[in-house]
Amino acid sequence: MNEDYAFAVFWSDADQAWIADAPDLKSCSAFGSTPEEAVGELRIAMAAWIEAARAHGMPLPEPRFRSVLPAAE
């Protein structure tokens, strides 16, 4: 299910770190010293976000954002 949600990765001068954010999942973001580390941490955060939503009977949001890049084969 994590694979359905898009994410953005950007550098934050304020945090001096790379930030990865899942815009469809409210307040779901992570950081790392590299973009890859930030994405890895975000995948963990997304799984926890989805698990918590399910545990509390909350509906999962429909993915609104899609990648413009073709899927890897």
PQR file of N, CA, C, O and H, with PARSE charges and radii, in Angstrom:
ATOM      1  N   MET A   1       0.825  -1.207   0.000 -0.4000 1.5000
ATOM      2  CA  MET A   1       0.000   0.000   0.000 -0.0000 2.0000
ATOM      3  C   MET A   1       0.862   1.260   0.000  0.5500 1.7000
ATOM      4  O   MET A   1       0.469   2.269  -0.586 -0.5500 1.4000
ATOM      5  N   ASN A   2       2.028   1.223   0.645 -0.4000 1.5000
ATOM      6  CA  ASN A   2       2.912   2.391   0.638 -0.0000 2.0000
ATOM      7  C   ASN A   2       3.254   2.827  -0.769  0.5500 1.7000
ATOM      8  O   ASN A   2       3.449   4.015  -1.028 -0.5500 1.4000
ATOM      9  H   ASN A   2       2.347   0.404   1.121  0.4000 1.0000
ATOM     10  N   GLU A   3       3.328   1.861  -1.686 -0.4000 1.5000
ATOM     11  CA  GLU A   3       3.756   2.157  -3.044 -0.0000 2.0000
ATOM     12  C   GLU A   3       2.734   3.009  -3.791  0.5500 1.7000
ATOM     13  O   GLU A   3       3.071   3.615  -4.808 -0.5500 1.4000
ATOM     14  H   GLU A   3       3.170   0.896  -1.475  0.4000 1.0000
ATOM     15  N   ASP A   4       1.501   3.067  -3.311 -0.4000 1.5000
ATOM     16  CA  ASP A   4       0.471   3.862  -3.972 -0.0000 2.0000
ATOM     17  C   ASP A   4       0.604   5.351  -3.689  0.5500 1.7000
ATOM     18  O   ASP A   4       0.070   6.173  -4.433 -0.5500 1.4000
ATOM     19  H   ASP A   4       1.227   2.574  -2.484  0.4000 1.0000
ATOM     20  N   TYR A   5       1.308   5.704  -2.625 -0.4000 1.5000
ATOM     21  CA  TYR A   5       1.395   7.100  -2.220 -0.0000 2.0000
ATOM     22  C   TYR A   5       2.680   7.744  -2.736  0.5500 1.7000
ATOM     23  O   TYR A   5       3.770   7.193  -2.585 -0.5500 1.4000
ATOM     24  H   TYR A   5       1.741   5.036  -2.020  0.4000 1.0000
ATOM     25  N   ALA A   6       2.537   8.898  -3.334 -0.4000 1.5000
ATOM     26  CA  ALA A   6       3.692   9.648  -3.821 -0.0000 2.0000
ATOM     27  C   ALA A   6       4.384  10.339  -2.648  0.5500 1.7000
ATOM     28  O   ALA A   6       3.806  10.504  -1.574 -0.5500 1.4000
ATOM     29  H   ALA A   6       1.651   9.346  -3.457  0.4000 1.0000
ATOM     30  N   PHE A   7       5.615  10.732  -2.876 -0.4000 1.5000
ATOM     31  CA  PHE A   7       6.336  11.488  -1.863 -0.0000 2.0000
ATOM     32  C   PHE A   7       7.230  12.510  -2.549  0.5500 1.7000
ATOM     33  O   PHE A   7       7.561  12.381  -3.727 -0.5500 1.4000
ATOM     34  H   PHE A   7       6.085  10.597  -3.749  0.4000 1.0000
ATOM     35  N   ALA A   8       7.610  13.519  -1.790 -0.4000 1.5000
ATOM     36  CA  ALA A   8       8.515  14.555  -2.278 -0.0000 2.0000
ATOM     37  C   ALA A   8       9.744  14.554  -1.385  0.5500 1.7000
ATOM     38  O   ALA A   8       9.644  14.311  -0.183 -0.5500 1.4000
ATOM     39  H   ALA A   8       7.341  13.623  -0.833  0.4000 1.0000
ATOM     40  N   VAL A   9      10.897  14.825  -1.969 -0.4000 1.5000
ATOM     41  CA  VAL A   9      12.146  14.899  -1.217 -0.0000 2.0000
ATOM     42  C   VAL A   9      12.782  16.249  -1.511  0.5500 1.7000
ATOM     43  O   VAL A   9      12.888  16.655  -2.668 -0.5500 1.4000
ATOM     44  H   VAL A   9      10.979  15.023  -2.946  0.4000 1.0000
ATOM     45  N   PHE A  10      13.205  16.943  -0.456 -0.4000 1.5000
ATOM     46  CA  PHE A  10      13.817  18.258  -0.631 -0.0000 2.0000
ATOM     47  C   PHE A  10      14.793  18.540   0.499  0.5500 1.7000
ATOM     48  O   PHE A  10      14.711  17.946   1.575 -0.5500 1.4000
ATOM     49  H   PHE A  10      13.119  16.612   0.484  0.4000 1.0000
ATOM     50  N   TRP A  11      15.713  19.451   0.240 -0.4000 1.5000
ATOM     51  CA  TRP A  11      16.690  19.875   1.234 -0.0000 2.0000
ATOM     52  C   TRP A  11      16.084  20.978   2.099  0.5500 1.7000
ATOM     53  O   TRP A  11      15.431  21.885   1.582 -0.5500 1.4000
ATOM     54  H   TRP A  11      15.780  19.933  -0.634  0.4000 1.0000
ATOM     55  N   SER A  12      16.296  20.906   3.400 -0.4000 1.5000
ATOM     56  CA  SER A  12      15.833  21.933   4.333 -0.0000 2.0000
ATOM     57  C   SER A  12      17.039  22.620   4.957  0.5500 1.7000
ATOM     58  O   SER A  12      17.783  22.008   5.724 -0.5500 1.4000
ATOM     59  H   SER A  12      16.826  20.169   3.820  0.4000 1.0000
ATOM     60  N   ASP A  13      17.231  23.896   4.626 -0.4000 1.5000
ATOM     61  CA  ASP A  13      18.309  24.661   5.254 -0.0000 2.0000
ATOM     62  C   ASP A  13      18.082  24.793   6.752  0.5500 1.7000
ATOM     63  O   ASP A  13      19.029  24.729   7.535 -0.5500 1.4000
ATOM     64  H   ASP A  13      16.627  24.393   4.004  0.4000 1.0000
ATOM     65  N   ALA A  14      16.824  24.978   7.153 -0.4000 1.5000
ATOM     66  CA  ALA A  14      16.505  25.143   8.573 -0.0000 2.0000
ATOM     67  C   ALA A  14      16.896  23.917   9.388  0.5500 1.7000
ATOM     68  O   ALA A  14      17.381  24.040  10.512 -0.5500 1.4000
ATOM     69  H   ALA A  14      16.054  25.029   6.517  0.4000 1.0000
ATOM     70  N   ASP A  15      16.682  22.728   8.813 -0.4000 1.5000
ATOM     71  CA  ASP A  15      16.985  21.481   9.515 -0.0000 2.0000
ATOM     72  C   ASP A  15      18.361  20.915   9.161  0.5500 1.7000
ATOM     73  O   ASP A  15      18.856  20.000   9.818 -0.5500 1.4000
ATOM     74  H   ASP A  15      16.288  22.628   7.900  0.4000 1.0000
ATOM     75  N   GLN A  16      18.971  21.477   8.110 -0.4000 1.5000
ATOM     76  CA  GLN A  16      20.239  20.949   7.604 -0.0000 2.0000
ATOM     77  C   GLN A  16      20.140  19.445   7.348  0.5500 1.7000
ATOM     78  O   GLN A  16      21.014  18.665   7.726 -0.5500 1.4000
ATOM     79  H   GLN A  16      18.569  22.221   7.576  0.4000 1.0000
ATOM     80  N   ALA A  17      19.045  19.073   6.694 -0.4000 1.5000
ATOM     81  CA  ALA A  17      18.786  17.662   6.402 -0.0000 2.0000
ATOM     82  C   ALA A  17      17.882  17.556   5.191  0.5500 1.7000
ATOM     83  O   ALA A  17      17.235  18.526   4.794 -0.5500 1.4000
ATOM     84  H   ALA A  17      18.335  19.707   6.387  0.4000 1.0000
ATOM     85  N   TRP A  18      17.843  16.360   4.604 -0.4000 1.5000
ATOM     86  CA  TRP A  18      16.900  16.052   3.536 -0.0000 2.0000
ATOM     87  C   TRP A  18      15.583  15.654   4.176  0.5500 1.7000
ATOM     88  O   TRP A  18      15.558  14.892   5.142 -0.5500 1.4000
ATOM     89  H   TRP A  18      18.368  15.573   4.926  0.4000 1.0000
ATOM     90  N   ILE A  19      14.494  16.171   3.637 -0.4000 1.5000
ATOM     91  CA  ILE A  19      13.153  15.882   4.134 -0.0000 2.0000
ATOM     92  C   ILE A  19      12.407  15.095   3.061  0.5500 1.7000
ATOM     93  O   ILE A  19      12.453  15.442   1.881 -0.5500 1.4000
ATOM     94  H   ILE A  19      14.514  16.790   2.853  0.4000 1.0000
ATOM     95  N   ALA A  20      11.728  14.046   3.475 -0.4000 1.5000
ATOM     96  CA  ALA A  20      10.846  13.284   2.587 -0.0000 2.0000
ATOM     97  C   ALA A  20       9.442  13.414   3.174  0.5500 1.7000
ATOM     98  O   ALA A  20       9.237  13.195   4.368 -0.5500 1.4000
ATOM     99  H   ALA A  20      11.691  13.764   4.434  0.4000 1.0000
ATOM    100  N   ASP A  21       8.489  13.768   2.333 -0.4000 1.5000
ATOM    101  CA  ASP A  21       7.123  14.040   2.786 -0.0000 2.0000
ATOM    102  C   ASP A  21       6.127  13.280   1.923  0.5500 1.7000
ATOM    103  O   ASP A  21       6.275  13.218   0.703 -0.5500 1.4000
ATOM    104  H   ASP A  21       8.656  13.946   1.363  0.4000 1.0000
ATOM    105  N   ALA A  22       5.110  12.699   2.559 -0.4000 1.5000
ATOM    106  CA  ALA A  22       4.017  12.024   1.844 -0.0000 2.0000
ATOM    107  C   ALA A  22       2.796  12.937   1.940  0.5500 1.7000
ATOM    108  O   ALA A  22       2.088  12.903   2.947 -0.5500 1.4000
ATOM    109  H   ALA A  22       4.990  12.749   3.550  0.4000 1.0000
ATOM    110  N   PRO A  23       2.532  13.750   0.921 -0.5600 1.5000
ATOM    111  CA  PRO A  23       1.478  14.756   1.025  0.2800 2.0000
ATOM    112  C   PRO A  23       0.070  14.197   1.233  0.5500 1.7000
ATOM    113  O   PRO A  23      -0.789  14.899   1.766 -0.5500 1.4000
ATOM    114  N   ASP A  24      -0.186  12.961   0.828 -0.4000 1.5000
ATOM    115  CA  ASP A  24      -1.519  12.387   1.031 -0.0000 2.0000
ATOM    116  C   ASP A  24      -1.750  11.932   2.471  0.5500 1.7000
ATOM    117  O   ASP A  24      -2.894  11.759   2.892 -0.5500 1.4000
ATOM    118  H   ASP A  24       0.512  12.391   0.395  0.4000 1.0000
ATOM    119  N   LEU A  25      -0.672  11.738   3.225 -0.4000 1.5000
ATOM    120  CA  LEU A  25      -0.774  11.257   4.603 -0.0000 2.0000
ATOM    121  C   LEU A  25      -0.426  12.412   5.535  0.5500 1.7000
ATOM    122  O   LEU A  25       0.743  12.767   5.688 -0.5500 1.4000
ATOM    123  H   LEU A  25       0.258  11.879   2.883  0.4000 1.0000
ATOM    124  N   LYS A  26      -1.440  12.988   6.150 -0.4000 1.5000
ATOM    125  CA  LYS A  26      -1.278  14.197   6.958 -0.0000 2.0000
ATOM    126  C   LYS A  26      -0.152  14.049   7.980  0.5500 1.7000
ATOM    127  O   LYS A  26      -0.130  13.113   8.780 -0.5500 1.4000
ATOM    128  H   LYS A  26      -2.389  12.699   6.026  0.4000 1.0000
ATOM    129  N   SER A  27       0.771  14.991   7.927 -0.4000 1.5000
ATOM    130  CA  SER A  27       1.902  15.080   8.868 -0.0000 2.0000
ATOM    131  C   SER A  27       2.823  13.869   8.822  0.5500 1.7000
ATOM    132  O   SER A  27       3.464  13.546   9.822 -0.5500 1.4000
ATOM    133  H   SER A  27       0.752  15.751   7.277  0.4000 1.0000
ATOM    134  N   CYS A  28       2.898  13.200   7.688 -0.4000 1.5000
ATOM    135  CA  CYS A  28       3.782  12.042   7.556 -0.0000 2.0000
ATOM    136  C   CYS A  28       5.021  12.465   6.779  0.5500 1.7000
ATOM    137  O   CYS A  28       4.981  12.656   5.563 -0.5500 1.4000
ATOM    138  H   CYS A  28       2.377  13.463   6.876  0.4000 1.0000
ATOM    139  N   SER A  29       6.127  12.606   7.514 -0.4000 1.5000
ATOM    140  CA  SER A  29       7.379  12.986   6.887 -0.0000 2.0000
ATOM    141  C   SER A  29       8.531  12.397   7.685  0.5500 1.7000
ATOM    142  O   SER A  29       8.344  11.881   8.787 -0.5500 1.4000
ATOM    143  H   SER A  29       6.160  12.451   8.502  0.4000 1.0000
ATOM    144  N   ALA A  30       9.718  12.481   7.114 -0.4000 1.5000
ATOM    145  CA  ALA A  30      10.916  11.966   7.767 -0.0000 2.0000
ATOM    146  C   ALA A  30      12.105  12.743   7.223  0.5500 1.7000
ATOM    147  O   ALA A  30      11.989  13.479   6.243 -0.5500 1.4000
ATOM    148  H   ALA A  30       9.870  12.900   6.219  0.4000 1.0000
ATOM    149  N   PHE A  31      13.249  12.569   7.874 -0.4000 1.5000
ATOM    150  CA  PHE A  31      14.442  13.254   7.402 -0.0000 2.0000
ATOM    151  C   PHE A  31      15.632  12.315   7.421  0.5500 1.7000
ATOM    152  O   PHE A  31      15.603  11.253   8.042 -0.5500 1.4000
ATOM    153  H   PHE A  31      13.343  11.971   8.670  0.4000 1.0000
ATOM    154  N   GLY A  32      16.684  12.734   6.724 -0.4000 1.5000
ATOM    155  CA  GLY A  32      17.905  11.948   6.688 -0.0000 2.0000
ATOM    156  C   GLY A  32      19.061  12.788   6.201  0.5500 1.7000
ATOM    157  O   GLY A  32      18.869  13.907   5.725 -0.5500 1.4000
ATOM    158  H   GLY A  32      16.708  13.597   6.220  0.4000 1.0000
ATOM    159  N   SER A  33      20.254  12.256   6.318 -0.4000 1.5000
ATOM    160  CA  SER A  33      21.439  12.988   5.876 -0.0000 2.0000
ATOM    161  C   SER A  33      21.648  12.885   4.364  0.5500 1.7000
ATOM    162  O   SER A  33      22.438  13.634   3.788 -0.5500 1.4000
ATOM    163  H   SER A  33      20.410  11.347   6.705  0.4000 1.0000
ATOM    164  N   THR A  34      20.929  11.945   3.719 -0.4000 1.5000
ATOM    165  CA  THR A  34      20.938  11.825   2.264 -0.0000 2.0000
ATOM    166  C   THR A  34      19.476  11.690   1.807  0.5500 1.7000
ATOM    167  O   THR A  34      18.610  11.342   2.609 -0.5500 1.4000
ATOM    168  H   THR A  34      20.287  11.337   4.187  0.4000 1.0000
ATOM    169  N   PRO A  35      19.204  11.961   0.534 -0.5600 1.5000
ATOM    170  CA  PRO A  35      17.835  11.755   0.053  0.2800 2.0000
ATOM    171  C   PRO A  35      17.380  10.302   0.232  0.5500 1.7000
ATOM    172  O   PRO A  35      16.230  10.045   0.587 -0.5500 1.4000
ATOM    173  N   GLU A  36      18.285   9.363  -0.015 -0.4000 1.5000
ATOM    174  CA  GLU A  36      17.937   7.946   0.116 -0.0000 2.0000
ATOM    175  C   GLU A  36      17.592   7.582   1.560  0.5500 1.7000
ATOM    176  O   GLU A  36      16.660   6.817   1.806 -0.5500 1.4000
ATOM    177  H   GLU A  36      19.219   9.572  -0.303  0.4000 1.0000
ATOM    178  N   GLU A  37      18.339   8.128   2.502 -0.4000 1.5000
ATOM    179  CA  GLU A  37      18.056   7.875   3.915 -0.0000 2.0000
ATOM    180  C   GLU A  37      16.704   8.461   4.300  0.5500 1.7000
ATOM    181  O   GLU A  37      15.937   7.827   5.024 -0.5500 1.4000
ATOM    182  H   GLU A  37      19.096   8.749   2.302  0.4000 1.0000
ATOM    183  N   ALA A  38      16.406   9.661   3.824 -0.4000 1.5000
ATOM    184  CA  ALA A  38      15.127  10.289   4.123 -0.0000 2.0000
ATOM    185  C   ALA A  38      13.971   9.455   3.579  0.5500 1.7000
ATOM    186  O   ALA A  38      12.957   9.285   4.256 -0.5500 1.4000
ATOM    187  H   ALA A  38      17.029  10.176   3.236  0.4000 1.0000
ATOM    188  N   VAL A  39      14.116   8.936   2.367 -0.4000 1.5000
ATOM    189  CA  VAL A  39      13.065   8.100   1.768 -0.0000 2.0000
ATOM    190  C   VAL A  39      12.909   6.798   2.550  0.5500 1.7000
ATOM    191  O   VAL A  39      11.787   6.352   2.791 -0.5500 1.4000
ATOM    192  H   VAL A  39      14.940   9.074   1.817  0.4000 1.0000
ATOM    193  N   GLY A  40      14.015   6.188   2.944 -0.4000 1.5000
ATOM    194  CA  GLY A  40      13.947   4.968   3.736 -0.0000 2.0000
ATOM    195  C   GLY A  40      13.208   5.191   5.053  0.5500 1.7000
ATOM    196  O   GLY A  40      12.382   4.374   5.458 -0.5500 1.4000
ATOM    197  H   GLY A  40      14.927   6.550   2.748  0.4000 1.0000
ATOM    198  N   GLU A  41      13.512   6.294   5.709 -0.4000 1.5000
ATOM    199  CA  GLU A  41      12.827   6.628   6.962 -0.0000 2.0000
ATOM    200  C   GLU A  41      11.349   6.947   6.710  0.5500 1.7000
ATOM    201  O   GLU A  41      10.490   6.625   7.531 -0.5500 1.4000
ATOM    202  H   GLU A  41      14.184   6.958   5.380  0.4000 1.0000
ATOM    203  N   LEU A  42      11.061   7.580   5.569 -0.4000 1.5000
ATOM    204  CA  LEU A  42       9.662   7.882   5.241 -0.0000 2.0000
ATOM    205  C   LEU A  42       8.873   6.599   5.019  0.5500 1.7000
ATOM    206  O   LEU A  42       7.720   6.509   5.440 -0.5500 1.4000
ATOM    207  H   LEU A  42      11.759   7.842   4.902  0.4000 1.0000
ATOM    208  N   ARG A  43       9.458   5.626   4.378 -0.4000 1.5000
ATOM    209  CA  ARG A  43       8.753   4.354   4.159 -0.0000 2.0000
ATOM    210  C   ARG A  43       8.361   3.715   5.497  0.5500 1.7000
ATOM    211  O   ARG A  43       7.274   3.151   5.620 -0.5500 1.4000
ATOM    212  H   ARG A  43      10.394   5.700   4.036  0.4000 1.0000
ATOM    213  N   ILE A  44       9.230   3.804   6.481 -0.4000 1.5000
ATOM    214  CA  ILE A  44       8.916   3.305   7.824 -0.0000 2.0000
ATOM    215  C   ILE A  44       7.779   4.126   8.434  0.5500 1.7000
ATOM    216  O   ILE A  44       6.843   3.569   9.007 -0.5500 1.4000
ATOM    217  H   ILE A  44      10.113   4.263   6.381  0.4000 1.0000
ATOM    218  N   ALA A  45       7.865   5.451   8.308 -0.4000 1.5000
ATOM    219  CA  ALA A  45       6.827   6.333   8.859 -0.0000 2.0000
ATOM    220  C   ALA A  45       5.480   6.101   8.180  0.5500 1.7000
ATOM    221  O   ALA A  45       4.439   6.118   8.837 -0.5500 1.4000
ATOM    222  H   ALA A  45       8.626   5.903   7.842  0.4000 1.0000
ATOM    223  N   MET A  46       5.502   5.884   6.865 -0.4000 1.5000
ATOM    224  CA  MET A  46       4.257   5.641   6.136 -0.0000 2.0000
ATOM    225  C   MET A  46       3.596   4.343   6.603  0.5500 1.7000
ATOM    226  O   MET A  46       2.381   4.293   6.791 -0.5500 1.4000
ATOM    227  H   MET A  46       6.348   5.870   6.332  0.4000 1.0000
ATOM    228  N   ALA A  47       4.395   3.306   6.786 -0.4000 1.5000
ATOM    229  CA  ALA A  47       3.851   2.031   7.251 -0.0000 2.0000
ATOM    230  C   ALA A  47       3.228   2.196   8.634  0.5500 1.7000
ATOM    231  O   ALA A  47       2.157   1.654   8.904 -0.5500 1.4000
ATOM    232  H   ALA A  47       5.382   3.347   6.633  0.4000 1.0000
ATOM    233  N   ALA A  48       3.901   2.946   9.510 -0.4000 1.5000
ATOM    234  CA  ALA A  48       3.369   3.187  10.852 -0.0000 2.0000
ATOM    235  C   ALA A  48       2.095   4.030  10.793  0.5500 1.7000
ATOM    236  O   ALA A  48       1.150   3.777  11.540 -0.5500 1.4000
ATOM    237  H   ALA A  48       4.772   3.386   9.290  0.4000 1.0000
ATOM    238  N   TRP A  49       2.066   5.031   9.906 -0.4000 1.5000
ATOM    239  CA  TRP A  49       0.897   5.897   9.753 -0.0000 2.0000
ATOM    240  C   TRP A  49      -0.304   5.054   9.326  0.5500 1.7000
ATOM    241  O   TRP A  49      -1.388   5.165   9.899 -0.5500 1.4000
ATOM    242  H   TRP A  49       2.834   5.236   9.299  0.4000 1.0000
ATOM    243  N   ILE A  50      -0.099   4.215   8.319 -0.4000 1.5000
ATOM    244  CA  ILE A  50      -1.185   3.376   7.792 -0.0000 2.0000
ATOM    245  C   ILE A  50      -1.645   2.378   8.854  0.5500 1.7000
ATOM    246  O   ILE A  50      -2.846   2.165   9.022 -0.5500 1.4000
ATOM    247  H   ILE A  50       0.781   4.125   7.853  0.4000 1.0000
ATOM    248  N   GLU A  51      -0.714   1.773   9.562 -0.4000 1.5000
ATOM    249  CA  GLU A  51      -1.066   0.818  10.615 -0.0000 2.0000
ATOM    250  C   GLU A  51      -1.879   1.494  11.723  0.5500 1.7000
ATOM    251  O   GLU A  51      -2.861   0.929  12.204 -0.5500 1.4000
ATOM    252  H   GLU A  51       0.262   1.946   9.426  0.4000 1.0000
ATOM    253  N   ALA A  52      -1.473   2.700  12.127 -0.4000 1.5000
ATOM    254  CA  ALA A  52      -2.199   3.427  13.171 -0.0000 2.0000
ATOM    255  C   ALA A  52      -3.604   3.811  12.700  0.5500 1.7000
ATOM    256  O   ALA A  52      -4.563   3.712  13.467 -0.5500 1.4000
ATOM    257  H   ALA A  52      -0.676   3.159  11.736  0.4000 1.0000
ATOM    258  N   ALA A  53      -3.728   4.240  11.464 -0.4000 1.5000
ATOM    259  CA  ALA A  53      -5.043   4.607  10.926 -0.0000 2.0000
ATOM    260  C   ALA A  53      -5.968   3.393  10.936  0.5500 1.7000
ATOM    261  O   ALA A  53      -7.122   3.486  11.355 -0.5500 1.4000
ATOM    262  H   ALA A  53      -2.949   4.320  10.842  0.4000 1.0000
ATOM    263  N   ARG A  54      -5.461   2.271  10.479 -0.4000 1.5000
ATOM    264  CA  ARG A  54      -6.268   1.042  10.464 -0.0000 2.0000
ATOM    265  C   ARG A  54      -6.647   0.619  11.880  0.5500 1.7000
ATOM    266  O   ARG A  54      -7.785   0.217  12.122 -0.5500 1.4000
ATOM    267  H   ARG A  54      -4.524   2.196  10.139  0.4000 1.0000
ATOM    268  N   ALA A  55      -5.708   0.704  12.810 -0.4000 1.5000
ATOM    269  CA  ALA A  55      -5.962   0.297  14.191 -0.0000 2.0000
ATOM    270  C   ALA A  55      -7.055   1.145  14.844  0.5500 1.7000
ATOM    271  O   ALA A  55      -7.763   0.678  15.736 -0.5500 1.4000
ATOM    272  H   ALA A  55      -4.783   1.029  12.613  0.4000 1.0000
ATOM    273  N   HIS A  56      -7.183   2.389  14.397 -0.4000 1.5000
ATOM    274  CA  HIS A  56      -8.194   3.292  14.945 -0.0000 2.0000
ATOM    275  C   HIS A  56      -9.447   3.378  14.069  0.5500 1.7000
ATOM    276  O   HIS A  56     -10.309   4.228  14.288 -0.5500 1.4000
ATOM    277  H   HIS A  56      -6.608   2.769  13.673  0.4000 1.0000
ATOM    278  N   GLY A  57      -9.536   2.498  13.085 -0.4000 1.5000
ATOM    279  CA  GLY A  57     -10.714   2.467  12.227 -0.0000 2.0000
ATOM    280  C   GLY A  57     -10.865   3.669  11.316  0.5500 1.7000
ATOM    281  O   GLY A  57     -11.966   3.966  10.854 -0.5500 1.4000
ATOM    282  H   GLY A  57      -8.835   1.808  12.907  0.4000 1.0000
ATOM    283  N   MET A  58      -9.764   4.363  11.054 -0.4000 1.5000
ATOM    284  CA  MET A  58      -9.812   5.535  10.182 -0.0000 2.0000
ATOM    285  C   MET A  58      -9.647   5.093   8.733  0.5500 1.7000
ATOM    286  O   MET A  58      -8.844   4.205   8.446 -0.5500 1.4000
ATOM    287  H   MET A  58      -8.870   4.122  11.430  0.4000 1.0000
ATOM    288  N   PRO A  59     -10.393   5.699   7.822 -0.5600 1.5000
ATOM    289  CA  PRO A  59     -10.224   5.340   6.412  0.2800 2.0000
ATOM    290  C   PRO A  59      -8.891   5.865   5.883  0.5500 1.7000
ATOM    291  O   PRO A  59      -8.429   6.934   6.283 -0.5500 1.4000
ATOM    292  N   LEU A  60      -8.290   5.110   4.992 -0.4000 1.5000
ATOM    293  CA  LEU A  60      -7.055   5.568   4.364 -0.0000 2.0000
ATOM    294  C   LEU A  60      -7.405   6.524   3.229  0.5500 1.7000
ATOM    295  O   LEU A  60      -8.342   6.270   2.472 -0.5500 1.4000
ATOM    296  H   LEU A  60      -8.665   4.242   4.667  0.4000 1.0000
ATOM    297  N   PRO A  61      -6.664   7.613   3.108 -0.5600 1.5000
ATOM    298  CA  PRO A  61      -6.958   8.552   2.023  0.2800 2.0000
ATOM    299  C   PRO A  61      -6.627   7.944   0.666  0.5500 1.7000
ATOM    300  O   PRO A  61      -5.687   7.161   0.535 -0.5500 1.4000
ATOM    301  N   GLU A  62      -7.398   8.309  -0.318 -0.4000 1.5000
ATOM    302  CA  GLU A  62      -7.096   7.913  -1.688 -0.0000 2.0000
ATOM    303  C   GLU A  62      -5.842   8.663  -2.136  0.5500 1.7000
ATOM    304  O   GLU A  62      -5.718   9.857  -1.863 -0.5500 1.4000
ATOM    305  H   GLU A  62      -8.162   8.945  -0.211  0.4000 1.0000
ATOM    306  N   PRO A  63      -4.926   8.002  -2.806 -0.5600 1.5000
ATOM    307  CA  PRO A  63      -3.753   8.714  -3.327  0.2800 2.0000
ATOM    308  C   PRO A  63      -4.194   9.776  -4.332  0.5500 1.7000
ATOM    309  O   PRO A  63      -4.890   9.473  -5.300 -0.5500 1.4000
ATOM    310  N   ARG A  64      -3.784  11.021  -4.094 -0.4000 1.5000
ATOM    311  CA  ARG A  64      -4.133  12.128  -5.003 -0.0000 2.0000
ATOM    312  C   ARG A  64      -2.982  12.476  -5.927  0.5500 1.7000
ATOM    313  O   ARG A  64      -3.192  12.995  -7.023 -0.5500 1.4000
ATOM    314  H   ARG A  64      -3.218  11.267  -3.307  0.4000 1.0000
ATOM    315  N   PHE A  65      -1.805  12.199  -5.498 -0.4000 1.5000
ATOM    316  CA  PHE A  65      -0.618  12.596  -6.258 -0.0000 2.0000
ATOM    317  C   PHE A  65      -0.020  11.363  -6.929  0.5500 1.7000
ATOM    318  O   PHE A  65       0.032  10.288  -6.333 -0.5500 1.4000
ATOM    319  H   PHE A  65      -1.635  11.777  -4.607  0.4000 1.0000
ATOM    320  N   ARG A  66       0.419  11.521  -8.140 -0.4000 1.5000
ATOM    321  CA  ARG A  66       1.021  10.425  -8.900 -0.0000 2.0000
ATOM    322  C   ARG A  66       2.347  10.875  -9.473  0.5500 1.7000
ATOM    323  O   ARG A  66       2.534  12.047  -9.801 -0.5500 1.4000
ATOM    324  H   ARG A  66       0.377  12.395  -8.624  0.4000 1.0000
ATOM    325  N   SER A  67       3.249   9.948  -9.588 -0.4000 1.5000
ATOM    326  CA  SER A  67       4.542  10.247 -10.195 -0.0000 2.0000
ATOM    327  C   SER A  67       4.361  10.524 -11.682  0.5500 1.7000
ATOM    328  O   SER A  67       3.504   9.927 -12.333 -0.5500 1.4000
ATOM    329  H   SER A  67       3.097   8.996  -9.322  0.4000 1.0000
ATOM    330  N   VAL A  68       5.161  11.419 -12.204 -0.4000 1.5000
ATOM    331  CA  VAL A  68       5.134  11.675 -13.643 -0.0000 2.0000
ATOM    332  C   VAL A  68       6.195  10.834 -14.342  0.5500 1.7000
ATOM    333  O   VAL A  68       6.304  10.852 -15.568 -0.5500 1.4000
ATOM    334  H   VAL A  68       5.857  11.904 -11.675  0.4000 1.0000
ATOM    335  N   LEU A  69       6.972  10.101 -13.557 -0.4000 1.5000
ATOM    336  CA  LEU A  69       8.009   9.247 -14.129 -0.0000 2.0000
ATOM    337  C   LEU A  69       7.430   7.873 -14.437  0.5500 1.7000
ATOM    338  O   LEU A  69       6.567   7.392 -13.702 -0.5500 1.4000
ATOM    339  H   LEU A  69       6.884  10.087 -12.561  0.4000 1.0000
ATOM    340  N   PRO A  70       7.886   7.237 -15.502 -0.5600 1.5000
ATOM    341  CA  PRO A  70       7.401   5.887 -15.793  0.2800 2.0000
ATOM    342  C   PRO A  70       7.895   4.912 -14.726  0.5500 1.7000
ATOM    343  O   PRO A  70       8.966   5.097 -14.146 -0.5500 1.4000
ATOM    344  N   ALA A  71       7.104   3.879 -14.477 -0.4000 1.5000
ATOM    345  CA  ALA A  71       7.483   2.855 -13.499 -0.0000 2.0000
ATOM    346  C   ALA A  71       8.700   2.100 -13.997  0.5500 1.7000
ATOM    347  O   ALA A  71       8.848   1.862 -15.195 -0.5500 1.4000
ATOM    348  H   ALA A  71       6.234   3.728 -14.948  0.4000 1.0000
ATOM    349  N   ALA A  72       9.567   1.726 -13.074 -0.4000 1.5000
ATOM    350  CA  ALA A  72      10.744   0.937 -13.439 -0.0000 2.0000
ATOM    351  C   ALA A  72      10.317  -0.479 -13.794  0.5500 1.7000
ATOM    352  O   ALA A  72       9.404  -1.037 -13.187 -0.5500 1.4000
ATOM    353  H   ALA A  72       9.447   1.920 -12.101  0.4000 1.0000
ATOM    354  N   GLU A  73      10.978  -1.038 -14.766 -0.4000 1.5000
ATOM    355  CA  GLU A  73      10.640  -2.408 -15.193 -0.0000 2.0000
ATOM    356  C   GLU A  73      11.673  -3.373 -14.713  0.5500 1.7000
ATOM    357  O   GLU A  73      11.566  -4.572 -14.971 -0.5500 1.4000
ATOM    358  H   GLU A  73      11.720  -0.584 -15.259  0.4000 1.0000
TER
END
